[in-house]
């Protein structure tokens, strides 16, 4: 097989040799003469390059890509309410000065008469009966400021129920002038009984006034009166209305 192929190649080479000899036997072809000044042809090809976009275009997600939903809703900020200032109140006029109560402090007095539990008589119509002659130790043995005095408080009860009462004032200097005693008249005593037997509790308090005491009417309250002592230990008078 190899010998046949080689023979075929050798025959082909002979044929080509003969053909080349025939061509070279003619007149030689003159080679073209190149002129030195001739400008060669230059073919230019302009290649335009398309620039890439500076920012890549975002490809929208396809329908198969799940969109993430925020799990926490944004917190809404409360609306700002403007602060309204209340109207300024007009200045309050200063109160007019008042007379200050007098300052005083003395010890409590001791009741002397009538003795605690002593009986006294009265009448229903107030036409007679016993007056209350009341005595106690004065807070000062001699005369004092005329604004000093005593308040006598009386309360009548029957069976634990309050029936009547009275509050009277006496100046300290008058109390001394009257022999260190105060007389609560028979008619006033009858009003305490209110027509029937009663128990009258009484006590005395040292007081001071910004003015003076009324020496003719012990029912008048002195101006600006204040207490200067604690109340005395009270006594009780058994007020009896005879049949």
NUVOPA-44824 format. One line per field, with one value per residue (C-alpha): residue in three letters; x, y, z. Coordinates in nm, 2 decimals. Layout:
BEGIN
type ALA|... .
px X|... .
py Y|... .
pz Z|... .
//
This chain:
BEGIN
type UNK|UNK|UNK|UNK|UNK|UNK|UNK|UNK|UNK|UNK|UNK|UNK|UNK|UNK|UNK|UNK|UNK|UNK|UNK|UNK|UNK|UNK|UNK|UNK|UNK|UNK|UNK|UNK|UNK|UNK|UNK|UNK|UNK|UNK|UNK|UNK|UNK|UNK|UNK|UNK|UNK|UNK|UNK|UNK|UNK|UNK|UNK|UNK|UNK|UNK|UNK|UNK|UNK|UNK|UNK|UNK|UNK|UNK|UNK|UNK|UNK|UNK|UNK|UNK|UNK|UNK|UNK|UNK|UNK|UNK|UNK|UNK|UNK|UNK|UNK|UNK|UNK|UNK|UNK|UNK|UNK|UNK|UNK|UNK|UNK|UNK|UNK|UNK|UNK|UNK|UNK|UNK|UNK|UNK|UNK|UNK|UNK|UNK|UNK|UNK|UNK|UNK|UNK|UNK|UNK|UNK|UNK|UNK|UNK|UNK|UNK|UNK|UNK|UNK|UNK|UNK|UNK|UNK|UNK|UNK|UNK|UNK|UNK|UNK|UNK|UNK|UNK|UNK|UNK|UNK|UNK|UNK|UNK|UNK|UNK|UNK|UNK|UNK|UNK|UNK|UNK|UNK|UNK|UNK|UNK|UNK|UNK|UNK|UNK|UNK|UNK|UNK|UNK|UNK|UNK|UNK|UNK|UNK|UNK|UNK|UNK|UNK|UNK|UNK|UNK|UNK|UNK|UNK|UNK|UNK|UNK|UNK|UNK|UNK|UNK|UNK|UNK|UNK|UNK|UNK|UNK|UNK|UNK|UNK|UNK|UNK|UNK|UNK|UNK|UNK|UNK|UNK|UNK|UNK|UNK|UNK|UNK|UNK|UNK|UNK|UNK|UNK|UNK|UNK|UNK|UNK|UNK|UNK|UNK|UNK|UNK|UNK|UNK|UNK|UNK|UNK|UNK|UNK|UNK|UNK|UNK|UNK|UNK|UNK|UNK|UNK|UNK|UNK|UNK|UNK|UNK|UNK|UNK|UNK|UNK|UNK|UNK|UNK|UNK|UNK|UNK|UNK|UNK .
px 0.00|0.28|0.47|0.16|0.12|0.49|0.48|0.18|0.37|0.68|0.47|0.30|0.64|0.76|0.46|0.51|0.87|0.79|0.53|0.77|1.03|0.78|0.70|1.05|1.15|0.97|1.09|1.16|0.89|1.03|0.98|0.80|1.02|0.92|0.94|1.11|0.87|0.55|0.34|0.21|-0.16|-0.25|-0.59|-0.71|-0.99|-1.16|-1.27|-1.52|-1.53|-1.86|-1.78|-1.93|-2.20|-2.05|-2.32|-2.44|-2.81|-3.00|-3.20|-3.55|-3.62|-3.81|-4.15|-3.98|-3.76|-3.94|-3.95|-3.85|-4.12|-4.01|-4.11|-4.14|-4.36|-4.20|-4.29|-4.49|-4.37|-4.63|-4.75|-4.59|-4.86|-4.77|-4.76|-5.01|-4.90|-5.18|-5.26|-5.07|-5.29|-5.29|-5.09|-5.28|-5.30|-5.13|-5.37|-5.40|-5.21|-5.42|-5.36|-5.15|-5.29|-5.10|-4.84|-4.87|-4.81|-4.90|-4.98|-5.33|-5.53|-5.69|-6.06|-6.16|-6.53|-6.80|-6.63|-6.65|-6.99|-7.14|-7.53|-7.70|-8.07|-8.26|-8.61|-8.79|-8.90|-8.56|-8.71|-8.48|-8.25|-7.88|-7.62|-7.29|-7.01|-6.70|-6.34|-6.00|-5.63|-5.54|-5.24|-5.09|-5.15|-5.11|-5.26|-5.15|-5.20|-5.57|-5.58|-5.53|-5.83|-6.02|-6.27|-6.52|-6.69|-7.00|-7.20|-7.52|-7.61|-7.90|-7.85|-7.54|-7.72|-7.61|-7.90|-7.74|-7.42|-7.25|-6.91|-6.83|-6.52|-6.38|-6.07|-5.80|-5.78|-6.16|-6.14|-5.89|-6.09|-6.41|-6.23|-6.10|-6.44|-6.69|-7.07|-7.28|-7.63|-7.93|-8.12|-7.83|-7.81|-8.18|-8.12|-7.86|-8.11|-8.38|-8.65|-8.51|-8.22|-7.89|-7.52|-7.31|-6.94|-6.72|-6.35|-6.14|-5.88|-5.64|-5.68|-5.54|-5.71|-5.58|-5.81|-5.98|-6.25|-6.60|-6.64|-7.01|-7.12|-6.93|-7.11|-6.92|-6.62|-6.31|-6.15|-5.87|-5.89|-5.65|-5.58|-5.27|-5.30|-5.45|-5.79|-5.82|-5.93|-6.31|-6.55|-6.92|-7.21|-7.53|-7.81|-8.14|-8.49|-8.71|-9.06 .
py 0.00|0.24|0.16|0.25|0.59|0.67|0.59|0.82|1.11|1.06|1.08|1.40|1.55|1.47|1.63|1.95|1.97|1.95|2.22|2.46|2.41|2.50|2.83|2.93|2.88|3.20|3.56|3.67|3.90|4.24|4.32|4.65|4.94|5.12|5.49|5.62|5.92|5.72|5.74|5.41|5.37|5.36|5.23|5.36|5.19|5.39|5.18|5.35|5.21|5.24|5.37|5.17|5.36|5.52|5.36|5.02|4.99|4.82|4.53|4.52|4.20|3.94|3.82|3.51|3.70|3.77|4.13|4.17|4.34|4.54|4.36|4.68|4.97|5.31|5.49|5.80|6.10|6.28|6.61|6.90|7.10|7.46|7.56|7.83|8.04|8.13|8.50|8.67|8.75|9.11|9.17|9.13|9.44|9.41|9.37|9.67|9.63|9.53|9.58|9.29|9.12|9.19|8.93|8.81|8.50|8.45|8.15|8.02|8.13|7.91|7.92|7.98|8.05|7.90|7.58|7.30|7.13|7.41|7.45|7.78|7.87|8.06|8.12|8.04|8.39|8.54|8.77|8.65|8.38|8.37|8.56|8.40|8.57|8.44|8.46|8.34|8.42|8.72|8.68|8.99|9.12|9.49|9.71|9.64|9.76|9.85|9.62|9.31|9.13|8.80|8.60|8.39|8.11|7.94|7.65|7.50|7.14|6.91|6.53|6.59|6.82|7.18|7.42|7.76|7.95|8.29|8.46|8.77|9.00|9.19|9.42|9.31|9.65|9.65|9.30|9.42|9.73|9.52|9.32|9.05|8.92|8.93|8.92|8.75|8.89|8.68|8.74|8.61|8.31|8.24|8.23|7.96|7.74|7.78|7.70|7.38|7.24|7.25|7.21|7.52|7.46|7.77|7.86|8.17|8.27|8.57|8.79|9.11|9.36|9.61|9.86|9.86|9.67|9.80|9.84|9.89|9.61|9.28|9.13|9.36|9.19|9.41|9.49|9.26|9.04|8.74|8.47|8.51|8.19|7.85|7.80|7.74|7.40|7.43|7.42|7.32|7.49|7.29|7.53|7.44|7.58|7.53|7.39 .
pz 0.00|0.09|-0.24|-0.45|-0.28|-0.33|-0.70|-0.74|-0.57|-0.79|-1.11|-1.00|-0.94|-1.29|-1.45|-1.26|-1.36|-1.72|-1.69|-1.53|-1.80|-2.07|-1.90|-1.85|-2.21|-2.33|-2.31|-1.97|-1.82|-1.73|-1.36|-1.30|-1.21|-0.88|-0.89|-0.58|-0.55|-0.56|-0.24|-0.12|-0.06|0.32|0.41|0.75|0.94|1.21|1.50|1.73|2.08|2.27|2.62|2.91|3.11|3.43|3.65|3.61|3.53|3.81|3.67|3.82|4.01|3.82|3.94|4.08|4.33|4.66|4.78|5.14|5.34|5.64|5.96|6.18|6.07|6.10|6.42|6.36|6.55|6.76|6.64|6.81|6.99|7.05|7.41|7.50|7.79|8.03|8.06|8.33|8.63|8.74|9.06|9.38|9.58|9.92|10.21|10.43|10.76|11.06|11.42|11.55|11.86|12.18|12.28|12.64|12.85|13.21|13.43|13.48|13.78|14.05|14.13|14.49|14.53|14.50|14.59|14.34|14.37|14.59|14.56|14.46|14.44|14.17|14.06|13.74|13.67|13.75|14.01|14.29|14.40|14.45|14.25|14.17|14.37|14.20|14.32|14.19|14.25|14.03|13.79|13.95|14.30|14.22|13.94|13.59|13.24|13.19|12.88|13.10|13.24|13.27|13.07|13.26|13.06|13.20|13.06|13.21|13.15|13.24|13.21|13.00|12.76|12.72|12.82|12.82|12.87|12.92|12.86|13.04|13.07|13.37|13.39|13.62|13.79|13.85|13.99|14.25|14.33|14.39|14.66|14.42|14.33|14.05|14.09|13.82|13.90|14.00|13.68|13.47|13.70|13.64|13.26|13.31|13.49|13.21|13.47|13.60|13.80|13.62|13.67|13.59|13.50|13.50|13.43|13.41|13.14|13.16|12.85|12.70|12.47|12.22|12.39|12.73|12.91|12.97|13.35|13.34|13.11|13.15|12.84|12.61|12.43|12.45|12.11|11.98|12.29|12.30|12.56|12.77|12.98|12.98|13.13|13.50|13.63|13.61|13.90|13.90|14.08|14.14|14.05|14.21|14.13|14.44|14.40 .
//
